[in-house]
Each structure stands twice: as C-alpha cells, then as structure tokens.
C-alpha cells in the first residue's frame, strides 16, 4: 500500500507542475500531460480505495 501512495503522490506532483505551466504560460503540451496524469491519478485512487478497505477489514 505504501508503494501505491508513493505513486499517487508522485503523479500529483507531476499534475501540479504541468497544470501550473498550462495556467501560467498557456503551455498546451503541459495541459496534455496534466490531463493524462489526472486519469492515472483517478485509476490509482480507485486502487487505493480497494486496498484501504481491505486493510481496514484485517
């Protein structure tokens, strides 16, 4: 589960950086990267939810 949380934190950092570049500079490529990261974050958050529920049941 720790590995999953580390991946999520890394992707959130990437998202913040790229979203900031899009907002500040109008960087279209950064916007594409931010959107891709958001989809990956969504997928990992679903995995985290499942893992968290499993851990709580133990």
N, CA, C and O atoms as CSV, one atom per row, in Angstrom:
chain,resi,resn,atom,element,x,y,z
A,1,UNK,N,N,0.830,-1.194,0.000
A,1,UNK,CA,C,0.000,0.000,0.000
A,1,UNK,C,C,0.870,1.250,0.000
A,1,UNK,O,O,0.504,2.265,-0.593
A,2,UNK,N,N,2.020,1.178,0.665
A,2,UNK,CA,C,2.924,2.327,0.691
A,2,UNK,C,C,3.376,2.692,-0.718
A,2,UNK,O,O,3.473,3.868,-1.069
A,3,UNK,N,N,3.649,1.666,-1.517
A,3,UNK,CA,C,4.086,1.905,-2.903
A,3,UNK,C,C,2.992,2.622,-3.696
A,3,UNK,O,O,3.281,3.513,-4.495
A,4,UNK,N,N,1.761,2.237,-3.474
A,4,UNK,CA,C,0.630,2.861,-4.152
A,4,UNK,C,C,0.509,4.336,-3.768
A,4,UNK,O,O,0.289,5.190,-4.627
A,5,UNK,N,N,0.653,4.627,-2.489
A,5,UNK,CA,C,0.579,6.017,-2.022
A,5,UNK,C,C,1.727,6.835,-2.601
A,5,UNK,O,O,1.538,7.992,-2.977
A,6,UNK,N,N,2.917,6.239,-2.673
A,6,UNK,CA,C,4.063,6.945,-3.265
A,6,UNK,C,C,3.820,7.272,-4.737
A,6,UNK,O,O,4.165,8.361,-5.196
A,7,UNK,N,N,3.223,6.327,-5.484
A,7,UNK,CA,C,2.910,6.576,-6.897
A,7,UNK,C,C,1.909,7.723,-7.029
A,7,UNK,O,O,2.054,8.595,-7.886
A,8,UNK,N,N,0.891,7.708,-6.166
A,8,UNK,CA,C,-0.130,8.759,-6.204
A,8,UNK,C,C,0.501,10.120,-5.924
A,8,UNK,O,O,0.221,11.094,-6.622
A,9,UNK,N,N,1.342,10.185,-4.914
A,9,UNK,CA,C,1.985,11.452,-4.570
A,9,UNK,C,C,2.866,11.953,-5.707
A,9,UNK,O,O,2.901,13.151,-5.989
A,10,UNK,N,N,3.567,11.050,-6.351
A,10,UNK,CA,C,4.420,11.435,-7.474
A,10,UNK,C,C,3.588,11.992,-8.628
A,10,UNK,O,O,3.934,13.014,-9.220
A,11,UNK,N,N,2.492,11.310,-8.937
A,11,UNK,CA,C,1.631,11.778,-10.031
A,11,UNK,C,C,0.973,13.112,-9.694
A,11,UNK,O,O,0.798,13.956,-10.573
A,12,UNK,N,N,0.611,13.306,-8.440
A,12,UNK,CA,C,0.017,14.583,-8.035
A,12,UNK,C,C,1.032,15.711,-8.209
A,12,UNK,O,O,0.679,16.809,-8.641
A,13,UNK,N,N,2.287,15.439,-7.872
A,13,UNK,CA,C,3.342,16.430,-8.084
A,13,UNK,C,C,3.498,16.772,-9.554
A,13,UNK,O,O,3.622,17.941,-9.918
A,14,UNK,N,N,3.493,15.742,-10.403
A,14,UNK,CA,C,3.593,15.963,-11.847
A,14,UNK,C,C,2.398,16.776,-12.344
A,14,UNK,O,O,2.552,17.702,-13.140
A,15,UNK,N,N,1.207,16.417,-11.864
A,15,UNK,CA,C,-0.001,17.129,-12.272
A,15,UNK,C,C,0.078,18.606,-11.888
A,15,UNK,O,O,-0.227,19.477,-12.702
A,16,UNK,N,N,0.486,18.888,-10.647
A,16,UNK,CA,C,0.571,20.284,-10.187
A,16,UNK,C,C,1.540,21.084,-11.044
A,16,UNK,O,O,1.265,22.227,-11.407
A,17,UNK,N,N,2.685,20.469,-11.366
A,17,UNK,CA,C,3.687,21.161,-12.180
A,17,UNK,C,C,3.135,21.466,-13.572
A,17,UNK,O,O,3.218,22.598,-14.049
A,18,UNK,N,N,2.573,20.449,-14.215
A,18,UNK,CA,C,2.091,20.629,-15.587
A,18,UNK,C,C,0.863,21.533,-15.654
A,18,UNK,O,O,0.744,22.352,-16.565
A,19,UNK,N,N,-0.046,21.389,-14.697
A,19,UNK,CA,C,-1.226,22.257,-14.678
A,19,UNK,C,C,-0.802,23.712,-14.465
A,19,UNK,O,O,-1.369,24.624,-15.067
A,20,UNK,N,N,0.190,23.921,-13.614
A,20,UNK,CA,C,0.710,25.274,-13.389
A,20,UNK,C,C,1.310,25.863,-14.651
A,20,UNK,O,O,1.091,27.034,-14.960
A,21,UNK,N,N,2.067,25.052,-15.381
A,21,UNK,CA,C,2.657,25.532,-16.635
A,21,UNK,C,C,1.576,25.903,-17.647
A,21,UNK,O,O,1.712,26.883,-18.381
A,22,UNK,N,N,0.516,25.126,-17.681
A,22,UNK,CA,C,-0.565,25.434,-18.609
A,22,UNK,C,C,-1.246,26.736,-18.215
A,22,UNK,O,O,-1.522,27.579,-19.069
A,23,UNK,N,N,-1.515,26.902,-16.932
A,23,UNK,CA,C,-2.205,28.105,-16.473
A,23,UNK,C,C,-1.352,29.358,-16.629
A,23,UNK,O,O,-1.836,30.395,-17.081
A,24,UNK,N,N,-0.081,29.254,-16.252
A,24,UNK,CA,C,0.789,30.432,-16.259
A,24,UNK,C,C,1.267,30.819,-17.649
A,24,UNK,O,O,1.288,31.996,-18.008
A,25,UNK,N,N,1.653,29.806,-18.430
A,25,UNK,CA,C,2.294,30.094,-19.712
A,25,UNK,C,C,1.448,29.728,-20.924
A,25,UNK,O,O,1.831,30.015,-22.058
A,26,UNK,N,N,0.306,29.101,-20.693
A,26,UNK,CA,C,-0.508,28.657,-21.811
A,26,UNK,C,C,0.124,27.495,-22.562
A,26,UNK,O,O,-0.149,27.293,-23.745
A,27,UNK,N,N,0.966,26.732,-21.879
A,27,UNK,CA,C,1.691,25.621,-22.481
A,27,UNK,C,C,0.715,24.473,-22.762
A,27,UNK,O,O,0.259,23.797,-21.840
A,28,UNK,N,N,0.403,24.261,-24.038
A,28,UNK,CA,C,-0.585,23.243,-24.424
A,28,UNK,C,C,-0.086,21.834,-24.148
A,28,UNK,O,O,-0.869,20.981,-23.731
A,29,UNK,N,N,1.186,21.569,-24.368
A,29,UNK,CA,C,1.734,20.234,-24.117
A,29,UNK,C,C,1.654,19.889,-22.630
A,29,UNK,O,O,1.394,18.743,-22.264
A,30,UNK,N,N,1.878,20.885,-21.783
A,30,UNK,CA,C,1.768,20.653,-20.345
A,30,UNK,C,C,0.328,20.332,-19.972
A,30,UNK,O,O,0.088,19.538,-19.063
A,31,UNK,N,N,-0.618,20.930,-20.651
A,31,UNK,CA,C,-2.027,20.629,-20.417
A,31,UNK,C,C,-2.363,19.190,-20.752
A,31,UNK,O,O,-3.127,18.539,-20.040
A,32,UNK,N,N,-1.790,18.697,-21.837
A,32,UNK,CA,C,-1.991,17.298,-22.228
A,32,UNK,C,C,-1.411,16.379,-21.162
A,32,UNK,O,O,-2.040,15.395,-20.773
A,33,UNK,N,N,-0.207,16.702,-20.690
A,33,UNK,CA,C,0.417,15.881,-19.646
A,33,UNK,C,C,-0.390,15.922,-18.362
A,33,UNK,O,O,-0.522,14.901,-17.686
A,34,UNK,N,N,-0.933,17.083,-18.011
A,34,UNK,CA,C,-1.737,17.211,-16.795
A,34,UNK,C,C,-3.012,16.376,-16.903
A,34,UNK,O,O,-3.407,15.718,-15.941
A,35,UNK,N,N,-3.642,16.401,-18.047
A,35,UNK,CA,C,-4.858,15.598,-18.227
A,35,UNK,C,C,-4.551,14.110,-18.143
A,35,UNK,O,O,-5.316,13.345,-17.556
A,36,UNK,N,N,-3.435,13.702,-18.728
A,36,UNK,CA,C,-3.033,12.295,-18.664
A,36,UNK,C,C,-2.769,11.896,-17.211
A,36,UNK,O,O,-3.192,10.827,-16.770
A,37,UNK,N,N,-2.077,12.750,-16.477
A,37,UNK,CA,C,-1.789,12.460,-15.068
A,37,UNK,C,C,-3.079,12.361,-14.262
A,37,UNK,O,O,-3.188,11.524,-13.366
A,38,UNK,N,N,-4.056,13.209,-14.574
A,38,UNK,CA,C,-5.321,13.170,-13.832
A,38,UNK,C,C,-6.038,11.845,-14.041
A,38,UNK,O,O,-6.657,11.326,-13.112
A,39,UNK,N,N,-5.965,11.293,-15.241
A,39,UNK,CA,C,-6.582,9.989,-15.491
A,39,UNK,C,C,-5.868,8.880,-14.721
A,39,UNK,O,O,-6.509,7.976,-14.186
A,40,UNK,N,N,-4.554,8.954,-14.670
A,40,UNK,CA,C,-3.781,7.957,-13.930
A,40,UNK,C,C,-4.062,8.066,-12.432
A,40,UNK,O,O,-4.183,7.055,-11.740
A,41,UNK,N,N,-4.163,9.302,-11.940
A,41,UNK,CA,C,-4.470,9.518,-10.523
A,41,UNK,C,C,-5.825,8.909,-10.199
A,41,UNK,O,O,-5.985,8.249,-9.172
A,42,UNK,N,N,-6.798,9.131,-11.072
A,42,UNK,CA,C,-8.142,8.588,-10.843
A,42,UNK,C,C,-8.093,7.061,-10.714
A,42,UNK,O,O,-8.713,6.484,-9.820
A,43,UNK,N,N,-7.356,6.423,-11.608
A,43,UNK,CA,C,-7.245,4.967,-11.582
A,43,UNK,C,C,-6.576,4.499,-10.283
A,43,UNK,O,O,-7.042,3.555,-9.644
A,44,UNK,N,N,-5.498,5.156,-9.905
A,44,UNK,CA,C,-4.781,4.761,-8.689
A,44,UNK,C,C,-5.591,5.044,-7.430
A,44,UNK,O,O,-5.474,4.318,-6.443
A,45,UNK,N,N,-6.405,6.083,-7.454
A,45,UNK,CA,C,-7.244,6.379,-6.292
A,45,UNK,C,C,-8.281,5.278,-6.084
A,45,UNK,O,O,-8.609,4.943,-4.946
A,46,UNK,N,N,-8.796,4.717,-7.172
A,46,UNK,CA,C,-9.729,3.591,-7.058
A,46,UNK,C,C,-9.022,2.379,-6.457
A,46,UNK,O,O,-9.588,1.679,-5.617
A,47,UNK,N,N,-7.776,2.131,-6.890
A,47,UNK,CA,C,-6.998,1.040,-6.319
A,47,UNK,C,C,-6.734,1.290,-4.842
A,47,UNK,O,O,-6.800,0.368,-4.029
A,48,UNK,N,N,-6.435,2.538,-4.498
A,48,UNK,CA,C,-6.178,2.884,-3.102
A,48,UNK,C,C,-7.415,2.619,-2.248
A,48,UNK,O,O,-7.316,2.092,-1.140
A,49,UNK,N,N,-8.560,2.984,-2.768
A,49,UNK,CA,C,-9.801,2.767,-2.024
A,49,UNK,C,C,-9.997,1.281,-1.724
A,49,UNK,O,O,-10.332,0.907,-0.600
A,50,UNK,N,N,-9.786,0.437,-2.736
A,50,UNK,CA,C,-9.926,-1.010,-2.543
A,50,UNK,C,C,-8.920,-1.520,-1.515
A,50,UNK,O,O,-9.270,-2.297,-0.627
A,51,UNK,N,N,-7.669,-1.079,-1.639
A,51,UNK,CA,C,-6.621,-1.531,-0.718
A,51,UNK,C,C,-6.904,-1.047,0.697
A,51,UNK,O,O,-6.681,-1.775,1.664
A,52,UNK,N,N,-7.389,0.166,0.816
A,52,UNK,CA,C,-7.688,0.732,2.120
A,52,UNK,C,C,-8.815,-0.034,2.798
A,52,UNK,O,O,-8.755,-0.292,4.001
A,53,UNK,N,N,-9.832,-0.395,2.043
A,53,UNK,CA,C,-10.938,-1.162,2.602
A,53,UNK,C,C,-10.458,-2.540,3.045
A,53,UNK,O,O,-10.843,-3.027,4.107
A,54,UNK,N,N,-9.612,-3.166,2.222
A,54,UNK,CA,C,-9.061,-4.481,2.582
A,54,UNK,C,C,-8.233,-4.400,3.866
A,54,UNK,O,O,-8.319,-5.285,4.717
A,55,UNK,N,N,-7.436,-3.346,4.005
A,55,UNK,CA,C,-6.613,-3.172,5.209
A,55,UNK,C,C,-7.495,-2.957,6.434
A,55,UNK,O,O,-7.178,-3.447,7.518
A,56,UNK,N,N,-8.583,-2.242,6.275
A,56,UNK,CA,C,-9.463,-1.963,7.390
A,56,UNK,C,C,-10.176,-3.223,7.874
A,56,UNK,O,O,-10.539,-3.325,9.045
A,57,UNK,N,N,-10.373,-4.177,6.973
A,57,UNK,CA,C,-11.063,-5.416,7.337
A,57,UNK,C,C,-10.186,-6.370,8.133
A,57,UNK,O,O,-10.696,-7.286,8.779
A,58,UNK,N,N,-8.888,-6.171,8.097
A,58,UNK,CA,C,-7.952,-7.077,8.793
A,58,UNK,C,C,-8.003,-6.886,10.286
A,58,UNK,O,O,-7.283,-7.564,11.020
